[in-house]
């Protein structure tokens, strides 16, 4: 496990232009150390943004629906660093959203299907929904505004449970630790070194960290990306 400060020191060690010992903080730096701090931050952001489905950025959430309210934002459920909703998987073999009646409990929990927003709008987004013969939601959709829309509109405070993708973690303090699994933290250093070498105009040398990164990146993808299921 490496802290932000330790990652910057590791970058300095790999670069060799300044002594790692001279870097005692990631704050208030200037010159070459400041560039190293910035490139470690950028490297980690690059890795996090390179895939929308990293496992360490996946979170589960639970929320309560409001009777008569069909649409909900991430703020409705107080979600931390929300970036996007996780949708149903290919071939409908992964259904991340479930719903239950709190009066019954966990034995009532069951999956509900995702539908296209235009289907939801056509079926549930028009007219008075209060006369629907059954108002327990059985489907959900993502609106163009990235809201969750449930249909039929809930007639009770049903509990939903789903998953969402968090936005990138920002490294700011000396003791900040990347959420990415610790055994892959060297990948951040290699990416930062590549960025630093390209910044220096050392394009030939920048191929070395790229080669070092390839194996680690492959292992990270195996470890942290969803399993591909062939229907």
NULOZA-438433 format. One line per 8 residues: number of its first residue (from 1); their letters; for each residue x negated, y negated, z negated of N, C-alpha, C, O, CB. Coordinates in pm, whole numbers. Glycine has a CB too. Layout:
NUM = a = X/Y/Z/X/Y/Z/X/Y/Z/X/Y/Z/X/Y/Z | ...
END
This chain:
1 = xxxxxxxx = -85/119/0/0/0/0/-88/-124/0/-178/-138/-83/96/-1/-122 | -61/-214/94/-143/-336/106/-57/-459/86/56/-467/135/-212/-341/244 | -110/-554/14/-43/-683/-1/-78/-772/118/-167/-740/197/-82/-752/-135 | -7/-883/129/-35/-979/235/-180/-1025/229/-248/-1029/331/60/-1100/225 | -228/-1058/110/-366/-1102/95/-464/-993/136/-564/-1021/203/-392/-1145/-50 | -437/-870/98/-526/-759/134/-529/-737/285/-633/-703/340/-483/-630/63 | -417/-755/351/-413/-741/497/-498/-848/564/-569/-821/660/-267/-750/549 | -492/-970/512/-575/-1079/568/-723/-1049/545/-805/-1072/634/-537/-1216/505
9 = xxxxxxxx = -757/-999/429/-896/-961/402/-941/-849/495/-1054/-850/544/-913/-918/255 | -853/-752/520/-887/-643/613/-909/-697/753/-998/-650/824/-776/-538/614 | -830/-795/793/-849/-856/925/-984/-926/932/-1055/-914/1031/-736/-956/955 | -1019/-998/827/-1149/-1066/823/-1263/-964/831/-1364/-988/897/-1162/-1150/694 | -1246/-851/765/-1348/-745/767/-1365/-688/909/-1477/-665/954/-1310/-631/667 | -1252/-666/978/-1259/-613/1114/-1314/-716/1212/-1388/-682/1304/-1120/-566/1159 | -1278/-841/1193/-1323/-947/1283/-1471/-978/1264/-1544/-996/1362/-1241/-1074/1261 | -1516/-982/1139/-1658/-1002/1111/-1707/-1144/1119/-1827/-1168/1100/-1736/-920/1202
17 = xxxxxxxx = -1619/-1240/1147/-1666/-1378/1162/-1681/-1449/1028/-1760/-1543/1017/-1571/-1456/1251 | -1607/-1406/927/-1619/-1463/793/-1610/-1350/691/-1559/-1242/721/-1508/-1570/767 | -1659/-1376/571/-1658/-1274/467/-1518/-1261/407/-1455/-1362/375/-1761/-1309/357 | -1467/-1138/391/-1337/-1119/325/-1335/-1176/184/-1231/-1219/136/-1302/-972/322 | -1449/-1175/118/-1457/-1224/-20/-1421/-1372/-28/-1370/-1418/-130/-1598/-1202/-76 | -1446/-1445/79/-1421/-1589/78/-1272/-1622/85/-1232/-1736/59/-1494/-1656/193 | -1189/-1524/121/-1045/-1548/131/-981/-1503/0/-967/-1383/-24/-981/-1472/253 | -943/-1597/-82/-886/-1565/-213/-736/-1589/-221/-672/-1554/-320/-955/-1648/-320
25 = xxxxxxxx = -679/-1647/-115/-536/-1673/-114/-490/-1688/30/-568/-1723/119/-502/-1799/-198 | -360/-1663/54/-303/-1686/187/-246/-1828/196/-203/-1870/304/-192/-1582/217 | -247/-1900/87/-189/-2034/84/-297/-2141/98/-411/-2124/56/-111/-2055/-46 | -256/-2251/160/-341/-2371/173/-474/-2342/241/-577/-2399/203/-367/-2431/35 | -474/-2256/340/-596/-2226/414/-610/-2319/534/-511/-2376/582/-597/-2079/460 | -731/-2334/581/-759/-2412/702/-858/-2335/786/-918/-2238/741/-813/-2554/667 | -875/-2380/911/-976/-2320/998/-949/-2174/1030/-835/-2132/1051/-1110/-2332/935 | -1059/-2097/1033/-1050/-1955/1070/-962/-1875/972/-882/-1793/1018/-1190/-1893/1074
33 = xxxxxxxx = -974/-1894/842/-885/-1821/750/-737/-1849/775/-654/-1758/766/-919/-1855/607 | -704/-1973/806/-564/-2006/833/-514/-1929/956/-401/-1880/957/-547/-2158/855 | -599/-1919/1058/-560/-1843/1177/-537/-1696/1142/-445/-1633/1195/-668/-1855/1285 | -618/-1643/1055/-602/-1503/1017/-471/-1480/942/-401/-1382/964/-721/-1458/931 | -440/-1574/853/-312/-1565/782/-197/-1569/881/-105/-1487/873/-299/-1680/680 | -202/-1662/975/-94/-1676/1073/-81/-1553/1163/29/-1512/1197/-118/-1800/1158 | -195/-1496/1201/-189/-1382/1292/-142/-1255/1221/-80/-1169/1284/-325/-1358/1355 | -169/-1240/1093/-113/-1127/1019/38/-1141/1011/111/-1044/1030/-174/-1119/876
41 = xxxxxxxx = 85/-1262/984/230/-1286/983/292/-1254/1118/395/-1187/1127/261/-1431/944 | 229/-1303/1224/282/-1283/1358/277/-1135/1398/370/-1085/1461/203/-1367/1460 | 170/-1066/1360/156/-925/1393/270/-843/1331/330/-758/1397/21/-871/1346 | 298/-870/1204/405/-797/1136/540/-829/1199/624/-740/1215/408/-830/985 | 562/-954/1236/686/-990/1304/696/-921/1439/804/-873/1476/695/-1142/1323 | 586/-914/1512/587/-847/1642/630/-701/1628/711/-651/1706/450/-855/1708 | 573/-633/1529/606/-492/1508/753/-477/1471/822/-390/1524/515/-431/1397 | 801/-561/1379/940/-549/1335/1038/-577/1448/1142/-512/1459/966/-643/1220
49 = xxxxxxxx = 1005/-674/1533/1096/-713/1641/1085/-623/1763/1167/-632/1854/1068/-855/1681 | 986/-537/1766/964/-455/1886/1068/-346/1904/1084/-295/2015/827/-392/1880 | 1140/-311/1797/1248/-212/1805/1366/-261/1723/1347/-317/1615/1199/-72/1756 | 1488/-240/1772/1605/-283/1696/1653/-179/1596/1753/-200/1527/1717/-317/1790 | 1582/-66/1587/1635/45/1508/1531/108/1415/1537/228/1386/1689/151/1600 | 1436/28/1367/1339/81/1271/1412/127/1144/1502/59/1095/1233/-26/1236 | 1372/241/1092/1437/295/974/1423/208/852/1517/196/773/1383/430/945 | 1305/145/833/1285/67/710/1367/-63/710/1381/-127/606/1136/34/692
57 = xxxxxxxx = 1420/-101/825/1505/-219/832/1653/-184/834/1738/-271/856/1469/-302/954 | 1685/-58/813/1824/-13/811/1875/-11/667/1812/46/578/1838/127/876 | 1990/-72/646/2050/-76/513/2195/-30/519/2264/-46/620/2041/-218/454 | 2240/27/409/2380/64/396/2453/-44/317/2395/-107/228/2395/203/327 | 2579/-65/349/2658/-163/274/2796/-107/243/2845/-16/310/2670/-295/353 | 2856/-162/140/2993/-130/103/3069/-260/84/3016/-355/27/2998/-43/-27 | 3193/-264/132/3273/-385/119/3420/-351/101/3463/-238/124/3255/-473/241 | 3495/-451/59/3638/-435/38/3714/-519/140/3689/-638/153/3678/-475/-106
65 = xxxxxxxx = 3806/-456/211/3888/-528/308/3999/-604/236/4044/-566/129/3947/-430/412 | 4040/-713/300/4144/-798/244/4274/-772/320/4275/-779/443/4104/-949/253 | 4382/-741/251/4509/-718/320/4545/-833/415/4544/-949/376/4620/-697/219 | 4577/-797/539/4614/-897/637/4499/-965/707/4522/-1051/792/4697/-999/573 | 4376/-930/673/4257/-991/736/4185/-885/818/4141/-783/764/4162/-1052/629 | 4172/-910/948/4115/-810/1037/3965/-828/1060/3894/-730/1081/4186/-813/1169 | 3915/-953/1057/3777/-981/1097/3691/-1024/979/3736/-1095/890/3774/-1089/1204 | 3563/-977/980/3471/-1002/869/3331/-1030/925/3288/-970/1023/3467/-881/771
73 = xxxxxxxx = 3262/-1122/861/3124/-1152/896/3030/-1084/797/3075/-1026/698/3099/-1304/898 | 2901/-1091/824/2802/-1037/730/2813/-1108/596/2793/-1047/491/2660/-1052/787 | 2844/-1239/599/2858/-1315/475/2977/-1266/393/2978/-1283/271/2874/-1463/506 | 3076/-1207/458/3192/-1155/385/3151/-1048/285/3216/-1028/183/3296/-1098/482 | 3040/-979/316/2993/-870/231/2860/-903/163/2796/-816/105/2979/-743/312 | 2818/-1031/173/2694/-1078/107/2573/-994/147/2496/-949/62/2711/-1074/-46 | 2557/-974/276/2450/-888/324/2318/-964/335/2313/-1075/389/2487/-828/460 | 2213/-905/283/2081/-966/278/2008/-950/411/1993/-839/461/1998/-906/165
81 = xxxxxxxx = 1963/-1061/469/1884/-1060/594/1954/-985/707/1889/-917/786/1747/-999/570 | 2084/-997/713/2160/-927/819/2112/-970/956/2089/-1089/981/2309/-955/804 | 2098/-874/1046/2060/-904/1184/2163/-851/1282/2200/-920/1377/1924/-844/1215 | 2210/-728/1260/2308/-670/1350/2375/-550/1285/2322/-493/1189/2243/-628/1484 | 2490/-513/1336/2559/-394/1289/2505/-271/1359/2465/-278/1475/2710/-405/1311 | 2503/-159/1290/2463/-33/1353/2589/32/1409/2687/53/1338/2391/62/1251 | 2583/63/1536/2700/111/1608/2704/264/1612/2609/332/1573/2701/55/1748 | 2817/315/1662/2831/459/1679/2720/511/1770/2679/444/1865/2970/495/1736
89 = xxxxxxxx = 2672/633/1741/2566/692/1820/2616/753/1950/2736/762/1975/2496/797/1740 | 2519/793/2032/2552/854/2161/2635/980/2139/2617/1052/2040/2424/888/2240 | 2726/1005/2232/2810/1124/2231/2899/1130/2106/2954/1234/2073/2724/1249/2239 | 2911/1014/2037/2998/1003/1920/2961/1102/1810/3046/1143/1731/3141/1024/1961 | 2832/1141/1805/2791/1236/1702/2739/1166/1577/2703/1232/1480/2684/1328/1758 | 2736/1034/1579/2695/958/1461/2793/843/1443/2794/749/1522/2548/905/1475 | 2874/851/1340/2974/748/1314/2941/680/1182/2971/734/1075/3119/809/1310 | 2879/563/1186/2827/500/1064/2932/436/974/2903/408/858/2728/397/1101
97 = xxxxxxxx = 3052/411/1025/3152/339/947/3254/436/889/3310/519/960/3221/232/1033 | 3278/424/760/3380/507/695/3471/419/611/3438/304/581/3314/616/607 | 3586/474/573/3686/398/499/3756/489/400/3775/608/425/3789/333/596 | 3793/431/285/3868/509/186/3964/418/110/3945/297/102/3772/579/88 | 4066/481/56/4161/412/-30/4108/420/-173/4095/530/-227/4306/474/-19 | 4077/305/-237/4019/310/-373/4112/374/-475/4067/423/-578/3984/170/-419 | 4243/374/-446/4337/436/-539/4323/588/-540/4361/655/-636/4481/397/-503 | 4267/642/-430/4248/787/-421/4106/825/-457/4084/923/-528/4282/838/-280
105 = xxxxxxxx = 4009/748/-409/3869/775/-442/3790/834/-327/3835/833/-213/3861/867/-558 | 3673/886/-359/3581/935/-257/3638/1050/-175/3598/1071/-60/3452/978/-321 | 3730/1126/-233/3789/1238/-158/3868/1190/-38/3899/1268/52/3878/1321/-249 | 3901/1061/-35/3978/1005/76/3888/947/185/3937/909/292/4072/896/25 | 3758/940/160/3668/874/255/3657/953/385/3634/1074/384/3529/855/193 | 3674/883/496/3662/946/626/3608/849/729/3624/728/714/3795/1000/671 | 3544/901/833/3487/817/937/3596/750/1020/3704/805/1038/3396/900/1028 | 3566/630/1068/3655/563/1163/3574/531/1289/3453/507/1282/3717/432/1101
113 = xxxxxxxx = 3641/531/1401/3574/522/1531/3553/378/1576/3635/291/1550/3655/596/1636 | 3441/356/1643/3416/227/1705/3481/224/1842/3478/323/1915/3265/200/1715 | 3539/110/1877/3598/89/2009/3541/-39/2069/3486/-122/1997/3754/83/2001 | 3555/-54/2200/3512/-177/2264/3601/-293/2217/3719/-276/2190/3516/-163/2418 | 3539/-411/2210/3613/-526/2159/3736/-557/2244/3841/-589/2189/3522/-648/2155 | 3725/-547/2377/3840/-578/2461/3956/-481/2434/4072/-520/2441/3801/-573/2608 | 3923/-356/2404/4027/-260/2366/4091/-303/2234/4213/-304/2220/3968/-116/2353 | 4005/-341/2136/4057/-386/2007/4147/-509/2027/4256/-516/1970/3942/-419/1910
121 = xxxxxxxx = 4101/-603/2106/4177/-726/2128/4311/-697/2192/4413/-756/2154/4098/-824/2216 | 4313/-606/2288/4437/-572/2357/4535/-504/2262/4655/-529/2267/4408/-482/2478 | 4481/-418/2175/4569/-338/2090/4603/-406/1958/4716/-397/1911/4504/-205/2062 | 4504/-475/1897/4524/-528/1762/4513/-680/1752/4546/-737/1648/4424/-467/1670 | 4467/-745/1857/4439/-888/1847/4547/-978/1902/4525/-1097/1921/4314/-919/1917 | 4663/-922/1927/4773/-1003/1983/4900/-986/1899/4928/-879/1845/4800/-962/2130 | 4974/-1093/1889/5105/-1086/1826/5101/-1062/1676/4995/-1068/1613/5185/-980/1890 | 5216/-1034/1621/5231/-1011/1478/5199/-866/1447/5266/-775/1494/5374/-1046/1431
129 = xxxxxxxx = 5094/-847/1366/5051/-711/1334/5120/-655/1209/5101/-538/1174/4901/-708/1315 | 5199/-736/1143/5256/-693/1016/5360/-582/1030/5393/-514/933/5319/-810/946 | 5412/-564/1153/5513/-461/1170/5456/-330/1222/5531/-240/1260/5619/-510/1263 | 5321/-319/1224/5261/-193/1266/5309/-83/1172/5317/-102/1051/5105/-201/1266 | 5341/33/1230/5398/141/1148/5295/201/1053/5332/267/956/5455/249/1237 | 5166/178/1080/5063/233/991/4949/134/986/4885/107/1087/5013/373/1041 | 4923/79/868/4827/-28/859/4699/13/787/4630/-72/729/4888/-144/791 | 4668/138/790/4536/182/744/4444/180/867/4472/248/966/4542/327/677
137 = xxxxxxxx = 4334/101/862/4246/93/979/4193/230/1020/4153/311/936/4129/-1/949 | 4193/255/1149/4139/379/1204/4030/352/1308/3964/444/1354/4252/462/1266 | 4013/224/1344/3914/187/1446/3849/54/1408/3905/-24/1331/3980/178/1587 | 3732/30/1465/3663/-96/1442/3588/-137/1567/3556/-53/1652/3567/-87/1321 | 3560/-265/1578/3489/-319/1694/3399/-433/1649/3415/-487/1539/3588/-367/1803 | 3306/-470/1735/3219/-585/1711/3263/-695/1807/3265/-675/1928/3067/-549/1732 | 3299/-810/1751/3347/-921/1834/3229/-992/1901/3114/-969/1862/3430/-1021/1750 | 3255/-1078/2000/3147/-1156/2061/3072/-1244/1960/2957/-1282/1985/3202/-1242/2171
145 = xxxxxxxx = 3136/-1276/1847/3071/-1355/1743/3002/-1267/1638/2961/-1316/1533/3174/-1445/1675 | 2989/-1138/1667/2923/-1041/1578/3001/-1021/1448/2942/-993/1344/2781/-1087/1546 | 3132/-1036/1454/3217/-1002/1340/3256/-855/1350/3254/-795/1457/3343/-1093/1336 | 3292/-798/1235/3356/-667/1235/3506/-687/1242/3562/-763/1164/3316/-583/1109 | 3570/-619/1335/3715/-629/1349/3775/-491/1329/3734/-394/1393/3754/-687/1488 | 3874/-482/1238/3935/-353/1206/4078/-346/1257/4150/-445/1257/3932/-328/1054 | 4116/-228/1300/4252/-209/1347/4305/-71/1311/4232/28/1317/4259/-231/1496 | 4434/-67/1275/4524/-179/1250/4472/-271/1138/4382/-235/1062/4663/-127/1215
153 = xxxxxxxx = 4532/-389/1131/4494/-479/1023/4522/-412/889/4627/-348/874/4569/-615/1034 | 4433/-424/791/4454/-353/664/4574/-406/586/4599/-527/581/4329/-363/578 | 4647/-313/528/4758/-352/442/4724/-335/295/4809/-352/208/4881/-270/477 | 4597/-302/268/4554/-280/130/4404/-308/122/4339/-329/224/4586/-133/82 | 4350/-309/2/4207/-336/-18/4123/-212/1/4061/-164/-94/4184/-394/-157 | 4119/-162/121/4041/-42/150/3891/-70/135/3845/-182/157/4072/9/293 | 3819/33/97/3674/24/85/3611/76/213/3640/188/256/3622/103/-39 | 3525/-5/274/3451/41/391/3305/61/353/3253/-4/262/3465/-60/507
161 = xxxxxxxx = 3242/151/424/3099/172/406/3037/186/544/3088/261/628/3069/297/317 | 2928/116/568/2864/120/698/2715/92/687/2657/96/578/2928/21/792 | 2653/63/800/2511/34/803/2485/-91/887/2560/-122/979/2431/154/859 | 2378/-160/853/2339/-276/931/2187/-282/941/2116/-220/862/2394/-405/870 | 2140/-356/1039/1998/-375/1059/1957/-509/1000/2017/-612/1030/1961/-367/1209 | 1853/-508/917/1802/-631/859/1711/-704/957/1649/-642/1043/1727/-603/729 | 1704/-835/942/1609/-914/1018/1468/-895/964/1451/-837/857/1648/-1061/1016 | 1367/-943/1036/1228/-922/994/1199/-978/855/1248/-1085/818/1136/-986/1094
169 = xxxxxxxx = 1120/-906/780/1068/-953/652/957/-1054/679/872/-1031/765/1016/-835/565 | 957/-1164/607/853/-1265/622/751/-1251/509/787/-1249/392/915/-1406/622 | 625/-1241/545/517/-1237/447/477/-1381/414/437/-1457/502/394/-1156/499 | 487/-1418/287/461/-1556/248/362/-1567/133/278/-1658/133/589/-1623/209 | 369/-1479/34/289/-1490/-86/178/-1385/-89/186/-1284/-20/377/-1476/-210 | 77/-1410/-169/-37/-1317/-179/8/-1175/-208/-46/-1080/-151/-132/-1362/-288 | 106/-1160/-295/146/-1028/-343/259/-965/-262/304/-855/-295/186/-1037/-486 | 306/-1033/-158/411/-975/-74/359/-846/-9/247/-841/42/457/-1076/35
177 = xxxxxxxx = 441/-743/-12/404/-612/45/498/-581/161/620/-588/143/411/-499/-63 | 448/-548/278/536/-513/391/628/-396/356/585/-298/295/453/-479/514 | 753/-408/396/849/-301/374/819/-179/461/860/-68/429/990/-350/400 | 748/-199/569/707/-89/655/631/14/572/553/-25/485/621/-140/773 | 650/144/596/581/246/516/432/218/502/365/182/600/602/383/576 | 380/235/381/244/193/348/138/259/435/35/198/466/216/223/204 | 161/384/474/56/454/550/38/398/691/-54/436/763/89/602/559 | 128/306/730/116/245/863/75/97/856/79/28/957/247/258/938
185 = xxxxxxxx = 36/50/739/1/-91/725/-120/-130/810/-135/-246/848/-27/-123/580 | -207/-34/839/-323/-66/925/-279/-113/1063/-352/-186/1130/-414/57/939 | -160/-72/1105/-109/-115/1235/-95/-267/1240/-116/-329/1344/26/-48/1265 | -59/-327/1128/-47/-473/1120/-183/-538/1141/-195/-638/1212/12/-517/984 | -286/-481/1080/-421/-536/1092/-471/-525/1236/-528/-621/1289/-519/-464/996 | -448/-410/1300/-495/-392/1438/-423/-488/1532/-484/-544/1623/-475/-246/1483 | -294/-505/1512/-219/-600/1597/-266/-743/1572/-280/-821/1666/-65/-588/1570 | -292/-777/1447/-343/-911/1416/-480/-933/1479/-509/-1042/1529/-350/-931/1263
193 = xxxxxxxx = -565/-831/1475/-697/-841/1538/-685/-860/1688/-758/-940/1747/-782/-717/1507 | -594/-787/1749/-572/-804/1893/-531/-947/1925/-582/-1008/2018/-466/-705/1944 | -437/-1001/1847/-392/-1138/1869/-505/-1239/1849/-517/-1336/1923/-277/-1171/1776 | -588/-1214/1748/-699/-1304/1719/-802/-1302/1832/-854/-1407/1870/-765/-1266/1587 | -831/-1184/1884/-929/-1172/1993/-877/-1237/2120/-953/-1302/2193/-962/-1026/2019 | -749/-1220/2148/-691/-1285/2265/-696/-1437/2248/-725/-1509/2343/-544/-1238/2288 | -668/-1484/2128/-678/-1627/2097/-820/-1678/2121/-840/-1790/2169/-636/-1654/1952 | -919/-1595/2088/-1058/-1634/2105/-1104/-1623/2250/-1215/-1664/2284/-1147/-1549/2017
201 = xxxxxxxx = -1020/-1568/2335/-1059/-1546/2475/-1140/-1421/2495/-1197/-1401/2603/-1137/-1663/2524 | -1148/-1336/2396/-1226/-1211/2405/-1134/-1099/2455/-1103/-1004/2382/-1289/-1173/2266 | -1091/-1111/2581/-991/-1019/2635/-1044/-875/2643/-969/-780/2619/-947/-1065/2772 | -1170/-860/2678/-1227/-725/2688/-1227/-658/2551/-1188/-541/2538/-1370/-731/2745 | -1271/-730/2449/-1276/-674/2314/-1137/-644/2259/-1121/-557/2174/-1349/-770/2221 | -1036/-717/2308/-900/-697/2256/-842/-561/2293/-741/-519/2238/-808/-806/2307 | -907/-492/2388/-860/-358/2426/-891/-255/2318/-823/-152/2309/-922/-315/2558 | -992/-281/2235/-1027/-185/2130/-917/-168/2027/-876/-55/2001/-1154/-228/2060
209 = xxxxxxxx = -866/-277/1967/-756/-257/1873/-631/-200/1938/-553/-130/1872/-721/-388/1806 | -611/-228/2067/-496/-171/2137/-505/-19/2139/-405/49/2120/-486/-225/2279 | -625/33/2163/-645/178/2163/-625/236/2023/-566/343/2008/-786/212/2216 | -675/166/1922/-659/214/1785/-512/215/1744/-468/300/1666/-741/127/1688 | -436/119/1796/-296/106/1760/-210/216/1818/-108/251/1759/-245/-26/1805 | -248/271/1933/-159/359/2007/-119/483/1927/-2/520/1924/-225/403/2137 | -216/546/1860/-185/666/1782/-98/632/1662/1/700/1635/-313/734/1736 | -136/526/1589/-57/484/1473/85/446/1513/181/480/1445/-124/367/1401
217 = xxxxxxxx = 97/375/1624/228/333/1672/315/455/1704/434/459/1671/215/242/1796 | 255/553/1768/329/675/1802/377/745/1676/491/791/1669/241/770/1886 | 290/754/1576/328/819/1450/438/740/1379/529/799/1320/206/833/1357 | 430/607/1384/532/524/1323/668/546/1390/770/555/1322/493/375/1331 | 669/555/1521/794/577/1594/855/711/1559/977/723/1543/770/568/1744 | 772/813/1547/823/945/1509/884/940/1370/987/1002/1344/711/1050/1515 | 819/866/1282/860/861/1141/982/774/1119/1065/804/1033/747/811/1055 | 995/665/1196/1092/562/1160/1203/536/1263/1288/451/1239/1020/436/1136
225 = xxxxxxx = 1203/606/1374/1311/587/1471/1413/699/1459/1378/810/1419/1255/580/1615 | 1539/671/1492/1643/775/1482/1610/895/1568/1552/883/1676/1780/719/1522 | 1648/1011/1519/1627/1133/1596/1715/1132/1720/1833/1098/1714/1658/1257/1510 | 1656/1170/1834/1730/1175/1959/1800/1311/1966/1737/1416/1963/1636/1153/2081 | 1934/1305/1977/2012/1428/1984/2070/1439/2124/2142/1350/2170/2125/1430/1876 | 2040/1548/2191/2092/1571/2326/2224/1645/2315/2228/1757/2264/1990/1652/2414 | 2334/1584/2362/2464/1649/2347/2476/1775/2434/2579/1841/2433/2576/1551/2384
END
